[in-house]
């Protein structure tokens, strides 16, 4: 499989251990990271035309990914 940009370990490399620990002890955080991962993979498939999508759909999904990333970052700031 080709490289998928925007993976959490690339977005927050300095927080790799905190991400792992939070996923293990916080169910809400674990759900957020899973949603992010699923959405990020879907966006990647669309960007590589495996599953083509129109611009409005792509923009909407990227905004949702950013909201998830911001929420994940909020958890990491307090970890």
C-alpha positions in Angstrom: 0.0 0.0 0.0 1.2 3.5 -0.7 2.1 6.0 2.0 -0.9 7.6 3.6 -0.2 11.2 4.6 -1.6 12.7 7.8 -1.2 9.6 10.0 -1.3 10.5 13.7 2.2 9.3 14.4 3.4 11.8 11.7 1.1 14.6 12.8 2.3 14.3 16.4 5.6 12.5 16.4 6.6 13.9 19.8 3.5 12.4 21.3 3.7 8.8 20.1 3.9 7.4 23.6 1.1 9.6 24.9 -1.1 8.6 22.0 -0.6 4.9 22.8 -1.2 5.4 26.5 -4.3 7.5 26.0 -5.8 5.0 23.6 -5.3 2.3 26.2 -6.8 4.2 29.1 -9.4 6.6 27.6 -12.2 5.1 25.5 -13.3 8.5 24.1 -9.7 9.2 22.9 -9.5 5.7 21.4 -12.7 6.4 19.4 -11.4 9.7 18.2 -8.2 8.2 16.9 -10.1 5.4 15.2 -12.5 7.9 13.6 -9.5 10.0 12.5 -7.7 6.9 11.1 -10.8 5.7 9.2 -11.5 9.2 7.8 -7.9 9.7 6.9 -7.8 6.5 4.9 -11.0 7.4 3.1 -9.5 10.8 2.1 -6.4 9.1 0.9 -8.4 6.7 -1.3 -10.2 9.6 -2.8 -7.1 11.6 -3.3 -5.5 8.7 -5.2 -8.6 8.1 -7.2 -9.2 4.7 -5.8 -12.6 6.0 -4.8 -13.1 9.3 -6.7 -15.1 12.0 -5.1 -16.2 15.5 -5.9 -14.5 18.6 -4.5 -17.3 19.4 -2.1 -17.2 15.9 -0.5 -13.4 16.1 -0.2 -13.5 19.5 1.4 -16.2 18.3 3.9 -14.2 15.2 4.9 -11.0 17.2 5.3 -12.8 19.7 7.6 -14.1 16.7 9.7 -10.5 15.4 9.8 -9.2 18.7 11.0 -11.9 18.9 13.8 -10.8 15.4 15.0 -7.2 16.4 14.8 -7.9 19.5 16.9 -9.7 17.4 19.5 -6.9 14.9 19.6 -4.4 17.7 20.0 -6.4 19.0 23.0 -6.0 15.7 24.7 -2.3 15.6 24.0 -1.7 19.1 25.4 -3.1 17.9 28.8 -1.3 14.5 28.7 
